[in-house]
Amino acid sequence: MTSLLYKDMKRAVAGLIAVLASGAMLVLALPPSNVWILGWFALVPVFWATRETRLSVGVVAGIAATMFAAFLSTNGYLYRSGSAEGNSTWTYVGLALFGFVFAIVAGIAAEVKRPSLKSILVVACAGVLVDCCLLAVIPASLAISQSTVRPMLVLASFTGVWGIGFLIWFFNLAVSEVIAKNRTLIPGIASIPVIFTLMFTINLTHSKTVPRLLVGVVQSDSNELAKMRELSIEAVERQSARLGRPFVVWPEFGGLYFTSRGETKKLTKLASDPLMPAFVTTYQDGFKPLPHNTATLFSSSGESKSYFKRKLFGAESTMHTPGTKPVAVAWGDSLIGLNICFDSCYPSIIRDTARLGADIIALPTIDPESPYSFFAANHAAFTAIRAAENGVSIVRADGNAYSAIVDSDGEVIGATNDGKDQVAYGLVSRYGRPTFYRWAGDWFPFACGGVLIWALLTNIRSKRAAKESASK
């Protein structure tokens, strides 16, 4: 009795340590820390501690690890710098959503008896499908920890973000089994570096000799038109006019202070200033009963066709009418796609814009302020993946933190840090490039679904064969 109690206590302590270790590595793997290598090991402790237990044990451990991660993040214990200002609720919400997926996957994995390469493949596919289900709320995926890793961006151009997520689930599960002395999975683990090498050798990067276009971002929440003009000019004024007609992107609602019910005279007048570059901003139009959240390109030629935000965030659905169509407008000999903020969390929305032939996507954004800008940093990480998926450059301007200029292969050309009234500029490819993902769409989750169906059918067949054998 005493030895059994000791064994249970020992496993409980090991489980607690595993939860704390996974939570800490999760914080370091995700932005703003961006220690990407930890994304391949952050989930291992929980998977190892809960293997061959019960669904409930895996679920509780997964939730506990992500809530500990939220605690660490909101208090800045593992960050070198940054401000603790902001609403910590956003950090907890973001990590709770990932925790939901992690808990389900950990719970499924915990139920597996005598794990094998096949079972790990199936659980990893299940993780991808649960990630897909999360699109109904707010996307959250450990795949964004790899947003700066070149081979994974190349992979995204074939499989979308889903292929990255699958590899991370698979690797974490396989490593946990090897630690548990299941040596049969070593070949599976060894396959990941091979995939890295293959992806790295596939060079889809644009040559830097291709035509480039100067673009800039303005990171500010100023309600002064003179200030926005000053920042816009600063973003591009020191660059050569030979680089083409530049444009800048303002944050979401950057034009709200200067419009009323869709009246844009102040913005069109500003755009006619000979020193002022063209700019993309958002504002509310005069649509009734609820206005659209509207994005428009303003230039000396006037204002472009407008785009209406399609994915409304949270309570925004009570303020705005969602749009229904993608929009791309001509700028010189390039085609500029228009999207807004939350749109970029959804692969299909950005893909719709890219399929119009967009070369560059302007993405005004405003993220809720959270401690150490955790929410903005994680949202920004989707930008490089969306660019690589579709072969389009993306110019993302946020009002508070982590604005970015990303080339069509996912390379970050220019970026800002945490803080207002900053600018960044960069030279992006003037023309987009085709990718398999843009053409094929979200085929990878369907492939994962096929694997689950295959596993179910083979399991039924095995049970039937065993039953027939026993009856003889």
RODO-2510 file (C-alpha; in nm, 4 decimals, decimal comma):
residues 472
     n   res          X          Y          Z
     1     m     0,0000     0,0000     0,0000
     2     t     0,2785     0,2383     0,0960
     3     s     0,4763     0,1594    -0,2196
     4     l     0,1660     0,2176    -0,4336
     5     l     0,1046     0,5551    -0,2666
     6     y     0,4691     0,6475    -0,3167
     7     k     0,4438     0,5547    -0,6846
     8     d     0,1336     0,7726    -0,7292
     9     m     0,2968     1,0668    -0,5543
    10     k     0,6093     1,0274    -0,7648
    11     r     0,4037     1,0345    -1,0841
    12     a     0,2055     1,3372    -0,9617
    13     v     0,5250     1,5309    -0,8908
    14     a     0,6648     1,4324    -1,2311
    15     g     0,3408     1,5505    -1,3890
    16     l     0,3613     1,8862    -1,2141
    17     i     0,7203     1,9362    -1,3255
    18     a     0,6191     1,8420    -1,6809
    19     v     0,3369     2,0981    -1,6798
    20     l     0,5699     2,3734    -1,5594
    21     a     0,8394     2,2788    -1,8115
    22     s     0,5968     2,2748    -2,1044
    23     g     0,4461     2,6070    -1,9983
    24     a     0,7870     2,7748    -1,9750
    25     m     0,9092     2,6399    -2,3091
    26     l     0,5815     2,7417    -2,4724
    27     v     0,6329     3,1045    -2,3668
    28     l     0,9871     3,1037    -2,5006
    29     a     0,8902     2,9355    -2,8280
    30     l     0,6099     3,1777    -2,9148
    31     p     0,6490     3,5463    -3,0021
    32     p     0,7726     3,7841    -2,8782
    33     s     1,0540     3,5560    -2,7527
    34     n     1,0742     3,3574    -3,0790
    35     v     1,3099     3,0826    -2,9595
    36     w     1,1789     2,8729    -3,2480
    37     i     1,3740     2,5560    -3,1698
    38     l     1,1737     2,5121    -2,8477
    39     g     0,8563     2,4768    -3,0500
    40     w     0,9757     2,1254    -3,1366
    41     f     1,0115     2,0272    -2,7702
    42     a     0,7688     2,2459    -2,5711
    43     l     0,4934     1,9830    -2,5596
    44     v     0,7196     1,6839    -2,4929
    45     p     0,7064     1,6960    -2,1093
    46     v     0,3260     1,6826    -2,0979
    47     f     0,3033     1,4130    -2,3646
    48     w     0,5630     1,2073    -2,1768
    49     a     0,4051     1,2514    -1,8330
    50     t     0,0523     1,1638    -1,9483
    51     r     0,1294     0,8772    -2,1891
    52     e    -0,0836     0,5666    -2,1405
    53     t    -0,2993     0,7304    -1,8718
    54     r    -0,6502     0,8639    -1,9353
    55     l    -0,8168     1,1263    -2,1529
    56     s    -0,8966     1,3416    -1,8494
    57     v    -0,5342     1,3412    -1,7334
    58     g    -0,4077     1,4605    -2,0720
    59     v    -0,6760     1,7294    -2,0941
    60     v    -0,6039     1,8689    -1,7463
    61     a    -0,2274     1,8679    -1,8058
    62     g    -0,2625     2,0452    -2,1414
    63     i    -0,4824     2,3191    -1,9960
    64     a    -0,2604     2,3601    -1,6885
    65     a     0,0543     2,3990    -1,9015
    66     t    -0,0946     2,6739    -2,1177
    67     m    -0,2393     2,8596    -1,8215
    68     f     0,1024     2,8531    -1,6555
    69     a     0,2428     2,9888    -1,9826
    70     a    -0,0122     3,2724    -1,9694
    71     f     0,0902     3,3497    -1,6111
    72     l     0,4572     3,3666    -1,7070
    73     s     0,3854     3,5806    -2,0116
    74     t     0,1621     3,8371    -1,8414
    75     n     0,4187     3,8846    -1,5661
    76     g     0,7121     3,8997    -1,8069
    77     y     0,9221     3,6497    -1,6136
    78     l     1,0907     3,5106    -1,9253
    79     y     1,1083     3,8285    -2,1331
    80     r     1,4164     4,0467    -2,1557
    81     s     1,2273     4,3719    -2,2116
    82     g     0,8859     4,5195    -2,2805
    83     s     0,6011     4,6876    -2,1010
    84     a     0,3618     4,5183    -1,8600
    85     e     0,0855     4,7595    -1,9608
    86     g    -0,2253     4,6254    -2,1266
    87     n    -0,5081     4,3865    -2,0523
    88     s    -0,3768     4,0441    -1,9508
    89     t    -0,7110     3,8896    -2,0463
    90     w    -0,5993     3,8864    -2,4098
    91     t    -0,2932     3,6793    -2,3254
    92     y    -0,5019     3,4309    -2,1298
    93     v    -0,7595     3,4122    -2,4099
    94     g    -0,4943     3,3484    -2,6742
    95     l    -0,3186     3,0774    -2,4759
    96     a    -0,6474     2,9263    -2,3575
    97     l    -0,7431     2,8717    -2,7211
    98     f    -0,4166     2,6966    -2,7924
    99     g    -0,4632     2,5162    -2,4611
   100     f    -0,7968     2,3855    -2,5885
   101     v    -0,6240     2,2209    -2,8858
   102     f    -0,3287     2,1019    -2,6782
   103     a    -0,5635     1,9534    -2,4173
   104     i    -0,7591     1,7550    -2,6751
   105     v    -0,4454     1,6236    -2,8463
   106     a    -0,2820     1,5391    -2,5120
   107     g    -0,6025     1,3661    -2,4029
   108     i    -0,6184     1,1562    -2,7215
   109     a    -0,2490     1,0694    -2,6934
   110     a    -0,2919     0,9690    -2,3287
   111     e    -0,5568     0,7119    -2,4228
   112     v    -0,3269     0,5346    -2,6686
   113     k    -0,1908     0,2100    -2,5298
   114     r     0,1443     0,0908    -2,6668
   115     p     0,2023     0,3968    -2,8916
   116     s     0,3473     0,3288    -3,2356
   117     l     0,4468     0,5269    -3,5428
   118     k     0,0968     0,4736    -3,6793
   119     s    -0,0754     0,5999    -3,3633
   120     i     0,1468     0,9091    -3,3486
   121     l     0,0721     0,9825    -3,7138
   122     v    -0,2998     0,9595    -3,6378
   123     v    -0,2801     1,1809    -3,3272
   124     a    -0,0779     1,4440    -3,5192
   125     c    -0,3420     1,4436    -3,7937
   126     a    -0,6099     1,4852    -3,5262
   127     g    -0,4177     1,7876    -3,3970
   128     v    -0,4321     1,9478    -3,7422
   129     l    -0,8083     1,8932    -3,7642
   130     v    -0,8656     2,0402    -3,4175
   131     d    -0,6543     2,3397    -3,5249
   132     c    -0,8923     2,3773    -3,8199
   133     c    -1,1942     2,3719    -3,5898
   134     l    -1,0422     2,6578    -3,3928
   135     l    -1,0845     2,8813    -3,6997
   136     a    -1,4445     2,9228    -3,5838
   137     v    -1,3175     3,1356    -3,2921
   138     i    -0,9617     3,2697    -3,3043
   139     p    -0,6877     3,0722    -3,4785
   140     a    -0,4076     2,9664    -3,2439
   141     s    -0,1298     2,7339    -3,3530
   142     l     0,2189     2,6493    -3,2355
   143     a     0,3095     2,6673    -3,6061
   144     i     0,3576     3,0427    -3,5665
   145     s     0,6686     2,9684    -3,3593
   146     q     0,8273     2,8772    -3,6954
   147     s     0,7386     3,2018    -3,8757
   148     t     1,1065     3,2947    -3,9132
   149     v     1,2314     2,9485    -4,0153
   150     r     1,3007     2,9393    -4,3878
   151     p     1,2382     2,5657    -4,4518
   152     m     0,9024     2,5841    -4,2761
   153     l     0,7991     2,8851    -4,4855
   154     v     0,8852     2,6874    -4,7979
   155     l     0,6729     2,4020    -4,6635
   156     a     0,3856     2,6466    -4,6062
   157     s     0,3905     2,7341    -4,9772
   158     f     0,2883     2,3699    -5,0413
   159     t     0,0784     2,2670    -4,7410
   160     g    -0,0217     2,5955    -4,5842
   161     v     0,0237     2,6467    -4,2121
   162     w    -0,1242     2,3004    -4,1579
   163     g     0,1886     2,1155    -4,2679
   164     i     0,3982     2,3057    -4,0155
   165     g     0,1496     2,2278    -3,7401
   166     f     0,1471     1,8592    -3,8323
   167     l     0,5267     1,8312    -3,8102
   168     i     0,5334     2,0005    -3,4698
   169     w     0,2649     1,7707    -3,3289
   170     f     0,4380     1,4662    -3,4758
   171     f     0,7856     1,5583    -3,3530
   172     n     0,6762     1,6409    -2,9970
   173     l     0,4802     1,3151    -2,9712
   174     a     0,7635     1,1089    -3,1184
   175     v     1,0302     1,2598    -2,8909
   176     s     0,8162     1,1907    -2,5838
   177     e     0,7973     0,8265    -2,6875
   178     v     1,1715     0,7979    -2,7440
   179     i     1,2269     0,9388    -2,3951
   180     a     0,9920     0,6667    -2,2734
   181     k     1,2323     0,4159    -2,4399
   182     n     1,0177     0,3470    -2,7440
   183     r     1,3133     0,3282    -2,9826
   184     t     1,1043     0,2246    -3,2823
   185     l     1,0160     0,5920    -3,3360
   186     i     1,3721     0,7106    -3,3909
   187     p     1,3366     0,6834    -3,7733
   188     g     1,0280     0,9035    -3,7554
   189     i     1,2145     1,1701    -3,5606
   190     a     1,5084     1,1485    -3,7990
   191     s     1,2732     1,2280    -4,0882
   192     i     1,2121     1,5831    -3,9624
   193     p     1,5699     1,7080    -4,0199
   194     v     1,5543     1,5456    -4,3631
   195     i     1,2408     1,7465    -4,4416
   196     f     1,4155     2,0610    -4,3140
   197     t     1,7070     1,9933    -4,5497
   198     l     1,4855     1,9241    -4,8498
   199     m     1,2804     2,2376    -4,7930
   200     f     1,5921     2,4473    -4,7494
   201     t     1,7296     2,3288    -5,0835
   202     i     1,4108     2,4286    -5,2652
   203     n     1,4818     2,7918    -5,3384
   204     l     1,1585     2,9800    -5,3951
   205     t     1,3056     3,3134    -5,2912
   206     h     1,2788     3,5939    -5,5422
   207     s     1,6095     3,7104    -5,6784
   208     k     1,6943     4,0488    -5,5340
   209     t     1,7462     4,1689    -5,8920
   210     v     1,3738     4,1460    -5,9709
   211     p     1,1790     4,4741    -5,9762
   212     r     1,1226     4,6067    -5,6266
   213     l     0,8682     4,8484    -5,4848
   214     l     0,9237     5,0818    -5,1921
   215     v     0,6623     5,0494    -4,9194
   216     g     0,6372     5,1764    -4,5640
   217     v     0,4352     5,1266    -4,2472
   218     v     0,3174     5,3850    -3,9943
   219     q     0,2679     5,2578    -3,6395
   220     s     0,0676     5,5198    -3,4531
   221     d    -0,2715     5,5862    -3,2984
   222     s    -0,2467     5,9627    -3,3477
   223     n    -0,5633     6,1626    -3,4119
   224     e    -0,3658     6,4468    -3,5695
   225     l    -0,3576     6,4571    -3,9475
   226     a    -0,0300     6,6528    -3,9444
   227     k     0,1328     6,3802    -3,7357
   228     m     0,0195     6,1034    -3,9710
   229     r     0,1508     6,3067    -4,2651
   230     e     0,4867     6,3543    -4,0939
   231     l     0,5236     5,9823    -4,0182
   232     s     0,4141     5,8808    -4,3690
   233     i     0,6729     6,1039    -4,5330
   234     e     0,9396     5,9895    -4,2873
   235     a     0,8742     5,6267    -4,3829
   236     v     0,9867     5,6763    -4,7434
   237     e     1,1436     6,0210    -4,7873
   238     r     1,5089     5,9116    -4,7732
   239     q     1,4660     5,6496    -5,0451
   240     s     1,5367     5,6882    -5,4147
   241     a     1,2550     5,7876    -5,6489
   242     r     1,3927     5,5271    -5,8928
   243     l     1,2317     5,2589    -5,6804
   244     g     0,8852     5,3350    -5,8061
   245     r     0,5886     5,5198    -5,6645
   246     p     0,5913     5,4356    -5,2929
   247     f     0,2923     5,3798    -5,0724
   248     v     0,2551     5,3418    -4,6978
   249     v     0,0024     5,1617    -4,4823
   250     w    -0,1613     5,3150    -4,1766
   251     p    -0,3031     5,1091    -3,8882
   252     e    -0,6630     4,9958    -3,8792
   253     f    -0,8926     5,2944    -3,8144
   254     g    -0,5995     5,5243    -3,8912
   255     g    -0,8377     5,7331    -4,1030
   256     l    -1,1308     5,7140    -3,8612
   257     y    -1,0537     6,0490    -3,6947
   258     f    -1,0519     6,2261    -4,0288
   259     t    -1,3740     6,0921    -4,1815
   260     s    -1,7412     6,1018    -4,0952
   261     r    -1,9945     5,8550    -4,2349
   262     g    -1,7723     5,7783    -4,5289
   263     e    -1,6824     6,1399    -4,6075
   264     t    -1,3150     6,1253    -4,7125
   265     k    -1,2359     6,4821    -4,8232
   266     k    -0,9607     6,5302    -4,5657
   267     l    -0,7890     6,2111    -4,6737
   268     t    -0,8122     6,2828    -5,0466
   269     k    -0,6774     6,6332    -4,9842
   270     l    -0,3846     6,4908    -4,7866
   271     a    -0,3127     6,2437    -5,0669
   272     s    -0,2853     6,5315    -5,3170
   273     d     0,0065     6,6812    -5,1204
   274     p     0,3100     6,6470    -5,3539
   275     l     0,5319     6,5319    -5,0642
   276     m     0,2832     6,2763    -4,9416
   277     p     0,3136     5,9129    -5,0579
   278     a     0,0020     5,7185    -5,1404
   279     f    -0,1430     5,5473    -4,8347
   280     v    -0,3876     5,2759    -4,7358
   281     t    -0,6041     5,3310    -4,4325
   282     t    -0,9369     5,2234    -4,2895
   283     y    -1,2436     5,4101    -4,1696
   284     q    -1,6193     5,3632    -4,1359
   285     d    -1,8327     5,4238    -4,4419
   286     g    -2,1948     5,5404    -4,4428
   287     f    -2,3557     5,2005    -4,4948
   288     k    -2,6751     5,1349    -4,2948
   289     p    -2,7823     4,9945    -4,0549
   290     l    -2,4182     4,9276    -3,9598
   291     p    -2,1184     5,0749    -4,1450
   292     h    -1,8456     4,8691    -4,3049
   293     n    -1,4909     4,8685    -4,1748
   294     t    -1,3479     5,0040    -4,4993
   295     a    -0,9961     4,9993    -4,6480
   296     t    -0,9034     5,2309    -4,9364
   297     l    -0,5869     5,3337    -5,1194
   298     f    -0,5568     5,7138    -5,1363
   299     s    -0,3200     5,8761    -5,3857
   300     s    -0,2801     6,1912    -5,5927
   301     s    -0,5127     6,0220    -5,8448
   302     g    -0,7921     6,0018    -5,5878
   303     e    -0,9273     5,7082    -5,3918
   304     s    -0,9413     5,3489    -5,5072
   305     k    -1,2181     5,0942    -5,4921
   306     s    -1,2850     5,0108    -5,1279
   307     y    -1,2619     4,6811    -4,9465
   308     f    -1,4914     4,5851    -4,6591
   309     k    -1,3435     4,3769    -4,3778
   310     r    -1,4740     4,0210    -4,4014
   311     k    -1,3739     3,8727    -4,0657
   312     l    -1,4986     4,0821    -3,7754
   313     f    -1,3267     4,0400    -3,4416
   314     g    -1,5296     3,9785    -3,1260
   315     a    -1,7750     4,2568    -3,0455
   316     e    -1,6952     4,4251    -3,3772
   317     s    -1,9825     4,2243    -3,5251
   318     t    -2,2199     4,4538    -3,3344
   319     m    -2,0521     4,7626    -3,4846
   320     h    -1,9909     4,6757    -3,8497
   321     t    -2,1411     4,4923    -4,1441
   322     p    -1,8984     4,2284    -4,2764
   323     g    -1,7835     4,2390    -4,6368
   324     t    -1,8269     3,9460    -4,8703
   325     k    -1,5719     3,9883    -5,1510
   326     p    -1,1940     4,0209    -5,1912
   327     v    -1,0613     4,3375    -5,3531
   328     a    -0,7378     4,4251    -5,5333
   329     v    -0,6592     4,7653    -5,6881
   330     a    -0,4011     4,8756    -5,9438
   331     w    -0,0963     5,0704    -5,8287
   332     g     0,1467     5,1410    -6,1081
   333     d     0,2062     4,8036    -6,2728
   334     s     0,1366     4,6117    -5,9505
   335     l    -0,1905     4,4928    -5,8066
   336     i    -0,2477     4,5784    -5,4401
   337     g    -0,4787     4,3524    -5,2428
   338     l    -0,6668     4,5042    -4,9496
   339     n    -0,7343     4,3169    -4,6258
   340     i    -0,7843     4,4260    -4,2655
   341     c    -0,6465     4,2910    -3,9371
   342     f    -0,8361     3,9753    -3,8339
   343     d    -0,8636     3,8701    -4,1991
   344     s    -0,4994     3,7625    -4,1845
   345     c    -0,5733     3,4907    -3,9278
   346     y    -0,7752     3,3016    -4,1882
   347     p    -0,5853     3,1278    -4,4692
   348     s    -0,8824     3,1292    -4,7070
   349     i    -0,9389     3,5061    -4,6790
   350     i    -0,5824     3,5987    -4,7764
   351     r    -0,5861     3,3270    -5,0432
   352     d    -0,9008     3,4780    -5,1963
   353     t    -0,7197     3,8102    -5,2298
   354     a    -0,4060     3,6480    -5,3719
   355     r    -0,6136     3,4614    -5,6301
   356     l    -0,7262     3,7945    -5,7718
   357     g    -0,3674     3,8326    -5,8870
   358     a    -0,2550     4,0572    -5,6026
   359     d     0,1206     4,1119    -5,5904
   360     i     0,1207     4,2894    -5,2536
   361     i    -0,1387     4,2938    -4,9762
   362     a    -0,1877     4,6032    -4,7600
   363     l    -0,2989     4,4992    -4,4114
   364     p    -0,4033     4,7761    -4,1693
   365     t    -0,4225     4,6259    -3,8188
   366     i    -0,5014     4,7250    -3,4622
   367     d    -0,4419     4,4633    -3,1937
   368     p    -0,5692     4,4926    -2,8369
   369     e    -0,2921     4,5946    -2,5987
   370     s    -0,1682     4,3125    -2,3788
   371     p     0,1330     4,2868    -2,1450
   372     y     0,4577     4,2683    -2,3436
   373     s     0,2415     4,2931    -2,6579
   374     f     0,1963     3,9151    -2,6562
   375     f    -0,1272     3,9296    -2,8547
   376     a     0,0118     4,1609    -3,1239
   377     a     0,3342     3,9625    -3,1549
   378     n     0,1515     3,6343    -3,2097
   379     h    -0,0923     3,7891    -3,4565
   380     a     0,2004     3,9414    -3,6462
   381     a     0,3662     3,5996    -3,6763
   382     f     0,0882     3,4870    -3,9095
   383     t     0,2000     3,7519    -4,1607
   384     a     0,5145     3,5723    -4,2791
   385     i     0,3270     3,2418    -4,3085
   386     r     0,0406     3,3993    -4,5075
   387     a     0,2928     3,5664    -4,7409
   388     a     0,4804     3,2404    -4,8014
   389     e     0,1584     3,0436    -4,8492
   390     n     0,0371     3,2667    -5,1295
   391     g     0,3521     3,4153    -5,2805
   392     v     0,2483     3,7733    -5,2042
   393     s     0,4249     4,0452    -5,0101
   394     i     0,2291     4,1756    -4,7107
   395     v     0,2603     4,5210    -4,5575
   396     r     0,1164     4,5054    -4,2058
   397     a     0,0725     4,8254    -4,0046
   398     d    -0,0394     4,7958    -3,6421
   399     g    -0,1283     5,0818    -3,4132
   400     n     0,0689     4,9552    -3,1148
   401     a     0,3389     4,6981    -3,1921
   402     y     0,5120     4,4692    -3,4389
   403     s     0,4232     4,6185    -3,7741
   404     a     0,6052     4,4347    -4,0519
   405     i     0,6938     4,4428    -4,4198
   406     v     0,7210     4,0863    -4,5493
   407     d     0,8389     3,9771    -4,8938
   408     s     0,6568     3,7185    -5,1027
   409     d     0,8704     3,4322    -4,9685
   410     g     0,7969     3,5190    -4,6042
   411     e     1,1208     3,7103    -4,5398
   412     v     1,0764     4,0094    -4,3088
   413     i     1,2191     4,3137    -4,4904
   414     g     1,1332     4,5785    -4,2333
   415     a     0,9663     4,5862    -3,8913
   416     t     0,8919     4,7986    -3,5875
   417     n     0,9133     4,7110    -3,2201
   418     d     0,6718     4,7591    -2,9342
   419     g     0,5673     5,1250    -2,9093
   420     k     0,3775     5,3983    -3,0902
   421     d     0,4880     5,6573    -3,3475
   422     q     0,7340     5,4339    -3,5307
   423     v     0,7895     5,3807    -3,9015
   424     a     0,9583     5,1145    -4,1125
   425     y     1,0226     5,0806    -4,4827
   426     g     1,1404     4,8114    -4,7193
   427     l     1,1741     4,7035    -5,0806
   428     v     0,9381     4,4204    -5,1650
   429     s     0,9002     4,2248    -5,4880
   430     r     0,6812     4,4236    -5,7214
   431     y     0,5207     4,1070    -5,8521
   432     g     0,3903     3,8028    -5,6684
   433     r     0,4778     3,4420    -5,7441
   434     p     0,2615     3,1323    -5,7834
   435     t     0,2559     2,8693    -5,5089
   436     f     0,1030     2,5246    -5,4913
   437     y    -0,0950     2,6236    -5,1816
   438     r    -0,2514     2,9230    -5,3551
   439     w    -0,3681     2,6886    -5,6319
   440     a    -0,4691     2,3851    -5,4236
   441     g    -0,5978     2,5560    -5,1090
   442     d    -0,6414     2,3740    -4,7775
   443     w    -0,5809     2,0240    -4,9125
   444     f    -0,3629     1,9150    -4,6215
   445     p    -0,6390     1,8967    -4,3550
   446     f    -0,8393     1,6787    -4,5957
   447     a    -0,5371     1,4507    -4,6261
   448     c    -0,5245     1,4334    -4,2451
   449     g    -0,8927     1,3447    -4,2424
   450     g    -0,8176     1,0663    -4,4902
   451     v    -0,5507     0,9297    -4,2550
   452     l    -0,8009     0,9220    -3,9680
   453     i    -1,0572     0,7392    -4,1814
   454     w    -0,7896     0,4915    -4,2909
   455     a    -0,6875     0,4324    -3,9275
   456     l    -1,0513     0,3809    -3,8252
   457     l    -1,1179     0,1308    -4,1038
   458     t    -0,7988    -0,0665    -4,0379
   459     n    -0,8814    -0,0746    -3,6675
   460     i    -1,2298    -0,2108    -3,7400
   461     r    -1,0826    -0,4674    -3,9784
   462     s    -0,8241    -0,5772    -3,7201
   463     k    -1,0876    -0,6210    -3,4499
   464     r    -1,3083    -0,8180    -3,6859
   465     a    -1,0190    -1,0441    -3,7872
   466     a    -0,9245    -1,0991    -3,4218
   467     k    -1,2853    -1,1848    -3,3357
   468     e    -1,3101    -1,4334    -3,6243
   469     s    -0,9778    -1,5904    -3,5236
   470     a    -1,0927    -1,6304    -3,1644
   471     s    -1,4189    -1,7978    -3,2678
   472     k    -1,2388    -2,0698    -3,4637
***
